[in-house]
């Protein structure tokens, strides 16, 4: 899933400001982006004066260039080495017809070089550019500091943040989610609206469990797909004490799901588990799902389609695996701590140590021999971002909440995949979740990416989001 991002760059310039600033600013921005590993699409000095955009013709040249690379460009960076011609900038974006995130950066003046030969006025020009973007209805983002040098550490952070925004926005475009099996009857909480997702460019493909089991029945143990998946499972997690018959069932299940998702161009999945697969097939799908999530193709249980969308949002932003957890237990009397748990299909990335075992809860009703395949272990300590999207049929909107905390090393004796989390003012968050009727599932990730996800969801996707403990609020 990881890819090298490509940015379309618009170098703003205005005729009566020093042209050498545009030339130097363009070269500096290209060097910074290239050093950081990004591809750049930008006008050349042969196409416009210094490769900048300041006239109506320049805007059209830039728009045509961006159109030629529309399948590559993930975001647009507007750099203002001087005041910039705001109308030409916004015309270039509008005429390109690109619908990607836009970052506006302005280079600071130096107090010792404020005479006409070197004065930028980008401080002021940025306001004009943003005002015109607003007038044109073009969503845009801004750097943390009003003016910031492209070569600075501060802008390096801006770039990392903006890259995460771009990955989320573009990763959700034309996304296909595989819903495998029916929602378990006991889980009304994971109901969702396919139509609201579709309206937002996200499609859901369904596959009945009977079709999965039918395809498995036709697959021989010696089939290449089954053997390849069996080898992958054994190399992924310790399987000591797990019956070979159960491992082969998991391998066939994984092979069938992989094949169907390729056929339907689905990237992520939500799978029925409780308790149909255990009763009628004889394993849990946890390891198969854990492996998909580990490879950034997120997979959620209980057919929680919007839950897996939440997982994928975190994975896109951080480029690391996500898990779907239950807000499950209080942790003693500490109001800012809780136990997050699943039984478990957590990706290997989440564990200090992990092994395959049986599912202790379901085993009580269907028998231990039918519940092998969980990934069991203690969630390691580290930074935590959490996210939950939800479709609200009553308002016709997608809404959600996002925030950050940490997984701790606090002692915990339990089963499945579990960890203790600490979140500032957690009781306030829990009140919000209950008052607004959010699900008991939450996506989690070892990262600090709440800010770019909030930006992507609210500014570019138009979703209603709550940022718990927003540091910028």
C-alpha positions as CSV (number, residue, x, y, z in Angstrom):
1,X,0.0,0.0,0.0
2,X,2.9,2.4,0.6
3,X,3.6,4.6,-2.3
4,X,5.8,7.5,-3.2
5,X,3.7,10.7,-3.1
6,X,3.7,13.2,-5.9
7,X,3.0,16.9,-5.3
8,X,2.0,19.4,-7.9
9,X,3.8,22.6,-7.0
10,X,2.6,26.1,-7.8
11,X,5.2,28.8,-7.4
12,X,3.4,32.1,-6.8
13,X,4.9,35.4,-8.0
14,X,3.8,38.9,-8.6
15,X,5.3,41.1,-11.3
16,X,6.5,44.1,-9.2
17,X,8.1,41.9,-6.6
18,X,11.7,40.7,-7.0
19,X,11.7,37.9,-9.6
20,X,14.9,36.3,-8.2
21,X,12.9,35.4,-5.1
22,X,10.6,33.3,-7.3
23,X,13.5,31.6,-9.0
24,X,15.3,30.8,-5.7
25,X,12.0,29.8,-4.0
26,X,11.1,27.3,-6.7
27,X,14.6,25.8,-6.6
28,X,14.5,25.5,-2.8
29,X,11.1,23.9,-2.7
30,X,12.0,21.3,-5.4
31,X,15.2,20.5,-3.5
32,X,13.4,20.1,-0.2
33,X,10.7,17.8,-1.7
34,X,13.2,15.7,-3.6
35,X,15.4,15.2,-0.5
36,X,12.3,14.2,1.5
37,X,11.5,11.5,-1.2
38,X,8.5,13.1,-2.9
39,X,8.0,13.4,-6.7
40,X,7.4,16.9,-8.1
41,X,5.3,18.2,-10.9
42,X,6.1,21.9,-11.5
43,X,6.4,24.3,-14.4
44,X,9.9,24.7,-15.8
45,X,11.6,28.1,-16.4
46,X,11.2,27.4,-20.1
47,X,7.4,27.3,-19.8
48,X,6.9,30.4,-17.7
49,X,9.2,33.1,-16.2
50,X,11.2,31.2,-13.6
51,X,8.6,28.4,-13.6
52,X,6.2,30.6,-11.6
53,X,2.5,31.3,-12.0
54,X,1.5,35.0,-12.3
55,X,-0.4,35.6,-15.5
56,X,-3.6,34.0,-17.0
57,X,-1.4,32.2,-19.5
58,X,0.8,30.9,-16.7
59,X,-2.3,29.5,-15.0
60,X,-3.4,27.7,-18.1
61,X,0.0,26.2,-18.7
62,X,0.1,25.0,-15.1
63,X,-3.4,23.6,-15.3
64,X,-2.5,21.6,-18.5
65,X,0.6,20.3,-16.9
66,X,-1.4,19.1,-13.8
67,X,-4.0,17.5,-16.1
68,X,-1.3,15.5,-17.8
69,X,-0.2,14.1,-14.4
70,X,-3.7,13.9,-12.8
71,X,-3.3,10.2,-12.1
72,X,-0.1,10.8,-10.2
73,X,-0.7,14.0,-8.2
74,X,-1.7,13.3,-4.6
75,X,-1.7,16.9,-3.4
76,X,-0.9,20.5,-4.4
77,X,1.6,22.8,-2.7
78,X,1.3,26.5,-3.2
79,X,4.6,28.1,-2.3
80,X,4.9,31.9,-2.0
81,X,8.5,33.1,-2.2
82,X,7.0,36.6,-2.7
83,X,3.5,38.0,-2.4
84,X,2.2,35.9,-5.3
85,X,-0.6,36.6,-7.8
86,X,-3.6,35.1,-6.0
87,X,-5.9,34.9,-9.0
88,X,-3.5,33.1,-11.2
89,X,-2.9,30.6,-8.4
90,X,-6.5,29.7,-7.8
91,X,-7.2,29.7,-11.6
92,X,-4.5,27.2,-12.1
93,X,-6.1,24.9,-9.5
94,X,-9.6,25.3,-10.7
95,X,-8.7,24.8,-14.4
96,X,-6.7,21.7,-13.6
97,X,-10.0,20.2,-12.2
98,X,-7.9,18.3,-9.6
99,X,-9.8,17.4,-6.4
100,X,-6.8,16.9,-4.1
101,X,-5.6,18.5,-0.8
102,X,-3.9,21.9,-1.1
103,X,-1.2,23.2,1.2
104,X,-0.4,26.9,1.3
105,X,3.2,27.9,2.4
106,X,4.7,31.4,2.6
107,X,8.4,32.1,3.0
108,X,9.3,34.5,5.7
109,X,11.0,37.9,5.3
110,X,14.3,38.6,7.1
111,X,14.3,41.7,9.3
112,X,17.7,42.7,7.9
113,X,16.7,42.5,4.2
114,X,13.4,44.4,4.0
115,X,14.4,46.8,1.2
116,X,12.7,46.5,-2.2
117,X,15.4,44.3,-3.8
118,X,14.7,41.4,-1.4
119,X,11.3,42.1,0.3
120,X,8.9,39.2,-0.1
121,X,5.6,40.3,1.6
122,X,4.6,36.6,1.5
123,X,3.2,37.2,5.0
124,X,0.5,39.3,3.4
125,X,0.2,37.4,0.1
126,X,-0.7,34.2,1.9
127,X,-3.9,35.9,3.2
128,X,-4.9,36.9,-0.3
129,X,-4.2,33.5,-1.7
130,X,-6.3,31.8,1.0
131,X,-9.1,34.4,0.6
132,X,-9.3,33.6,-3.1
133,X,-9.2,29.8,-2.5
134,X,-12.1,30.3,-0.1
135,X,-14.0,32.4,-2.7
136,X,-13.5,29.7,-5.4
137,X,-14.7,27.0,-3.0
138,X,-11.3,25.1,-3.1
139,X,-10.6,23.4,0.3
140,X,-7.0,24.1,1.5
141,X,-4.7,23.5,4.4
142,X,-2.1,25.9,5.9
143,X,1.2,25.4,7.6
144,X,1.5,25.4,11.4
145,X,3.4,28.7,11.3
146,X,2.0,31.5,9.1
147,X,5.4,31.9,7.4
148,X,7.9,29.1,7.3
149,X,11.1,28.4,5.3
150,X,10.9,25.4,3.1
151,X,14.3,24.2,4.3
152,X,13.3,24.4,8.0
153,X,12.5,21.6,10.4
154,X,9.1,23.2,11.0
155,X,8.2,22.8,7.3
156,X,9.5,19.2,7.4
157,X,6.8,18.5,10.0
158,X,4.3,20.3,7.9
159,X,5.1,18.1,4.9
160,X,4.8,14.9,7.0
161,X,1.4,16.1,8.3
162,X,0.2,17.1,4.8
163,X,1.4,13.8,3.4
164,X,-0.8,12.0,5.9
165,X,-3.8,14.2,5.0
166,X,-3.2,13.3,1.3
167,X,-2.9,9.6,1.9
168,X,-6.2,9.5,3.8
169,X,-8.2,11.6,1.3
170,X,-6.9,9.8,-1.7
171,X,-7.0,6.4,0.0
172,X,-10.7,6.8,0.5
173,X,-11.4,7.7,-3.1
174,X,-13.1,4.8,-5.0
175,X,-12.4,2.5,-2.1
176,X,-14.0,-0.9,-2.1
177,X,-14.7,-2.7,1.1
178,X,-15.5,-6.4,1.2
179,X,-18.3,-7.3,3.6
180,X,-18.0,-11.1,4.0
181,X,-21.0,-12.7,5.7
182,X,-24.0,-11.3,7.4
183,X,-23.9,-9.0,10.4
184,X,-24.2,-11.2,13.5
185,X,-27.7,-10.8,14.9
186,X,-26.5,-9.9,18.3
187,X,-24.5,-6.9,17.0
188,X,-27.0,-4.2,16.1
189,X,-24.2,-1.8,17.1
190,X,-22.4,-2.3,13.8
191,X,-25.3,-1.5,11.6
192,X,-24.3,1.0,8.9
193,X,-25.5,2.8,5.7
194,X,-24.1,1.5,2.4
195,X,-25.8,4.4,0.7
196,X,-24.1,7.1,2.7
197,X,-20.7,5.4,2.1
198,X,-21.5,5.2,-1.6
199,X,-22.5,8.9,-1.7
200,X,-18.9,9.5,-0.3
201,X,-17.2,7.4,-3.0
202,X,-16.8,4.3,-0.9
203,X,-18.4,1.0,-2.2
204,X,-19.3,-2.2,-0.4
205,X,-19.1,-5.6,-2.1
206,X,-20.8,-8.4,-0.3
207,X,-20.0,-12.1,-0.2
208,X,-22.2,-14.7,1.6
209,X,-20.5,-17.1,3.9
210,X,-22.2,-20.0,2.0
211,X,-20.1,-18.9,-1.1
212,X,-16.9,-18.8,1.0
213,X,-17.6,-22.3,2.4
214,X,-18.6,-23.5,-1.0
215,X,-15.3,-22.3,-2.6
216,X,-13.4,-23.9,0.3
217,X,-15.1,-27.2,-0.3
218,X,-13.9,-27.2,-3.9
219,X,-10.3,-26.5,-2.9
220,X,-7.9,-29.4,-2.4
221,X,-5.3,-29.4,0.3
222,X,-2.6,-29.6,-2.3
223,X,-3.8,-26.6,-4.3
224,X,-1.1,-24.0,-4.7
225,X,-3.1,-21.2,-3.1
226,X,-3.9,-23.3,0.0
227,X,-0.3,-24.4,0.4
228,X,1.1,-20.9,-0.1
229,X,-1.3,-19.5,2.6
230,X,-0.5,-22.4,5.0
231,X,3.2,-21.6,4.7
232,X,2.5,-17.9,5.2
233,X,0.5,-18.6,8.4
234,X,3.2,-20.8,9.8
235,X,5.9,-18.1,9.2
236,X,3.7,-15.4,10.6
237,X,2.9,-16.6,14.1
238,X,3.9,-19.5,16.4
239,X,1.5,-22.4,15.9
240,X,2.8,-24.9,18.4
241,X,-0.1,-27.1,19.7
242,X,-2.5,-26.1,16.9
243,X,-3.9,-29.1,15.0
244,X,-2.8,-29.4,11.3
245,X,-6.4,-29.8,10.3
246,X,-7.3,-26.5,11.8
247,X,-4.3,-24.8,10.1
248,X,-5.4,-26.2,6.7
249,X,-8.9,-24.8,7.3
250,X,-7.4,-21.4,8.0
251,X,-5.2,-21.6,4.9
252,X,-8.1,-22.4,2.7
253,X,-10.2,-19.6,4.3
254,X,-7.4,-17.1,3.7
255,X,-6.8,-18.3,0.1
256,X,-10.5,-17.9,-0.8
257,X,-10.8,-14.5,0.8
258,X,-7.6,-13.3,-0.9
259,X,-8.8,-14.6,-4.3
260,X,-12.3,-13.0,-3.9
261,X,-10.9,-9.6,-2.9
262,X,-8.6,-9.6,-5.9
263,X,-11.5,-10.4,-8.2
264,X,-13.7,-7.6,-6.8
265,X,-10.8,-5.0,-6.3
266,X,-11.6,-4.8,-2.6
267,X,-8.8,-3.3,-0.5
268,X,-10.1,-3.9,3.0
269,X,-12.6,-6.3,4.6
270,X,-15.1,-6.9,7.4
271,X,-15.8,-10.5,8.2
272,X,-18.6,-12.4,10.0
273,X,-17.2,-14.5,12.8
274,X,-19.5,-14.9,15.8
275,X,-20.3,-17.8,15.8
276,X,-21.1,-19.1,12.3
277,X,-17.6,-19.9,11.2
278,X,-16.8,-21.7,14.4
279,X,-20.0,-23.8,14.4
280,X,-20.1,-24.7,10.7
281,X,-16.5,-24.5,9.6
282,X,-14.5,-25.2,12.8
283,X,-11.9,-22.3,13.1
284,X,-11.9,-18.6,13.9
285,X,-10.7,-16.3,11.1
286,X,-8.5,-14.2,13.4
287,X,-5.1,-15.1,12.1
288,X,-6.2,-14.7,8.5
289,X,-7.5,-11.2,9.4
290,X,-4.5,-10.3,11.5
291,X,-2.2,-11.1,8.5
292,X,-4.3,-8.8,6.2
293,X,-4.2,-6.0,8.8
294,X,-0.4,-6.4,9.3
295,X,0.1,-5.8,5.6
296,X,-2.1,-2.6,5.8
297,X,-5.1,-4.3,4.2
298,X,-7.2,-3.7,7.3
299,X,-9.8,-6.4,8.3
300,X,-12.5,-6.1,11.0
301,X,-14.6,-8.7,12.6
302,X,-18.4,-8.8,13.2
303,X,-18.9,-7.2,9.7
304,X,-18.1,-3.8,11.2
305,X,-17.7,-2.1,7.8
306,X,-17.3,1.4,9.2
307,X,-15.0,0.0,11.8
308,X,-12.6,-1.2,9.2
309,X,-12.9,2.1,7.4
310,X,-11.7,3.6,10.7
311,X,-8.8,1.1,10.8
312,X,-7.8,2.0,7.3
313,X,-7.9,5.7,7.9
314,X,-5.3,5.3,10.6
315,X,-3.2,2.9,8.5
316,X,-3.2,5.4,5.6
317,X,-2.2,8.3,7.8
318,X,0.6,6.4,9.7
319,X,1.6,3.7,7.1
320,X,1.5,1.2,10.0
321,X,-1.0,-1.5,10.9
322,X,-4.2,-0.8,12.7
323,X,-6.4,-2.9,15.0
324,X,-10.1,-2.8,15.9
325,X,-10.6,-3.0,19.7
326,X,-13.4,-2.9,22.2
327,X,-13.6,-0.1,24.7
328,X,-13.9,-3.0,27.1
329,X,-13.1,-2.5,30.8
330,X,-12.3,0.1,33.4
331,X,-8.7,-0.2,34.8
332,X,-9.0,-0.1,38.6
333,X,-10.0,3.3,39.8
334,X,-8.0,5.4,37.4
335,X,-10.5,7.5,35.4
336,X,-8.0,8.1,32.5
337,X,-7.2,4.4,32.0
338,X,-9.2,1.5,30.4
339,X,-8.7,-1.9,29.0
340,X,-8.9,-2.3,25.2
341,X,-9.5,-5.8,24.1
342,X,-10.3,-8.2,21.3
343,X,-10.3,-12.0,21.3
344,X,-8.2,-11.5,18.9
345,X,-7.3,-10.6,15.3
346,X,-4.9,-7.9,16.2
347,X,-2.0,-7.5,13.8
348,X,1.4,-8.9,15.0
349,X,2.7,-5.3,15.0
350,X,0.6,-4.7,18.2
351,X,2.1,-7.4,20.4
352,X,5.2,-7.7,22.5
353,X,4.9,-11.4,22.1
354,X,2.2,-13.3,20.2
355,X,1.2,-16.9,19.6
356,X,-1.8,-18.7,18.0
357,X,-4.3,-20.2,20.4
358,X,-8.0,-21.0,20.7
359,X,-10.8,-18.5,21.4
360,X,-11.7,-18.9,25.0
361,X,-15.1,-17.1,24.9
362,X,-16.6,-19.0,22.0
363,X,-15.0,-22.3,23.0
364,X,-17.5,-22.4,25.9
365,X,-20.4,-22.9,23.4
366,X,-18.9,-24.5,20.3
367,X,-16.0,-26.4,21.8
368,X,-12.3,-25.7,21.9
369,X,-11.6,-27.9,18.8
370,X,-13.6,-25.4,16.7
371,X,-12.0,-22.2,17.9
372,X,-8.3,-22.4,17.0
373,X,-6.8,-19.4,15.2
374,X,-6.7,-16.5,17.5
375,X,-3.6,-14.3,17.9
376,X,-3.0,-14.0,21.7
377,X,-0.7,-11.7,23.5
378,X,-0.2,-8.5,25.5
379,X,-0.4,-5.2,23.5
380,X,3.0,-3.5,23.8
381,X,3.4,0.1,25.2
382,X,3.6,3.1,22.9
383,X,1.9,6.1,21.4
384,X,-1.8,5.6,20.4
385,X,-4.1,7.2,18.0
386,X,-7.7,6.2,18.0
387,X,-10.5,6.7,15.5
388,X,-14.2,5.9,15.0
389,X,-16.3,6.7,11.9
390,X,-20.0,6.1,11.9
391,X,-22.8,6.5,9.4
392,X,-25.7,8.5,10.8
393,X,-28.9,7.7,8.8
394,X,-30.9,10.2,10.8
395,X,-28.8,13.2,9.6
396,X,-27.5,11.7,6.4
397,X,-23.9,12.3,7.4
398,X,-20.8,10.4,8.2
399,X,-19.5,11.4,11.6
400,X,-16.8,10.3,14.0
401,X,-14.2,11.1,16.7
402,X,-10.5,11.0,16.9
403,X,-7.8,11.5,19.5
404,X,-4.5,10.4,21.0
405,X,-3.3,8.6,24.1
406,X,-0.9,5.8,24.9
407,X,-0.8,2.1,25.5
408,X,0.9,1.5,28.9
409,X,2.9,-1.3,30.6
410,X,0.4,-1.5,33.5
411,X,0.0,-5.1,34.7
412,X,-3.0,-7.0,33.2
413,X,-3.9,-10.7,33.6
414,X,-6.5,-11.7,30.9
415,X,-6.8,-13.6,27.7
416,X,-7.0,-12.7,24.0
417,X,-5.3,-9.5,22.8
418,X,-5.5,-6.8,25.4
419,X,-3.7,-3.6,26.5
420,X,-4.2,-0.8,29.0
421,X,-4.7,2.6,27.5
422,X,-4.3,6.0,29.1
423,X,-6.2,8.9,27.5
424,X,-6.3,12.4,29.0
425,X,-9.8,13.3,30.3
426,X,-11.0,9.9,29.2
427,X,-14.3,10.2,31.2
428,X,-15.2,13.2,29.0
429,X,-14.5,11.0,25.9
430,X,-16.6,8.1,27.3
431,X,-19.5,10.5,28.0
432,X,-19.2,11.8,24.4
433,X,-19.3,8.3,23.0
434,X,-22.3,7.3,25.0
435,X,-24.2,10.5,24.6
436,X,-23.8,10.5,20.8
437,X,-24.5,6.8,20.5
438,X,-21.2,5.7,19.0
439,X,-20.2,2.0,18.7
440,X,-18.3,0.0,21.2
441,X,-15.6,-0.7,18.6
442,X,-12.7,1.7,18.1
443,X,-9.8,1.6,15.7
444,X,-6.3,2.0,17.2
445,X,-2.8,2.6,15.8
446,X,0.7,3.1,17.3
447,X,1.1,6.7,16.0
448,X,0.2,10.3,16.6
449,X,-1.9,11.0,13.5
450,X,-5.1,12.5,15.0
451,X,-4.5,15.9,13.5
452,X,-4.1,14.9,9.9
453,X,-7.0,12.6,10.1
454,X,-9.2,15.4,11.5
455,X,-8.0,17.7,8.8
456,X,-8.7,15.1,6.0
457,X,-12.1,14.2,7.3
458,X,-13.4,17.7,8.1
459,X,-11.8,19.8,5.4
460,X,-11.7,17.5,2.4
461,X,-14.3,14.8,3.0
462,X,-16.9,17.0,4.7
463,X,-17.5,14.7,7.6
464,X,-18.5,15.7,11.1
465,X,-15.7,15.0,13.5
466,X,-15.0,15.5,17.2
467,X,-11.3,15.9,18.1
468,X,-10.9,14.8,21.8
469,X,-8.4,17.1,23.5
470,X,-7.4,18.9,20.3
471,X,-4.1,20.6,21.2
472,X,-4.9,23.5,18.8
473,X,-8.4,24.2,20.2
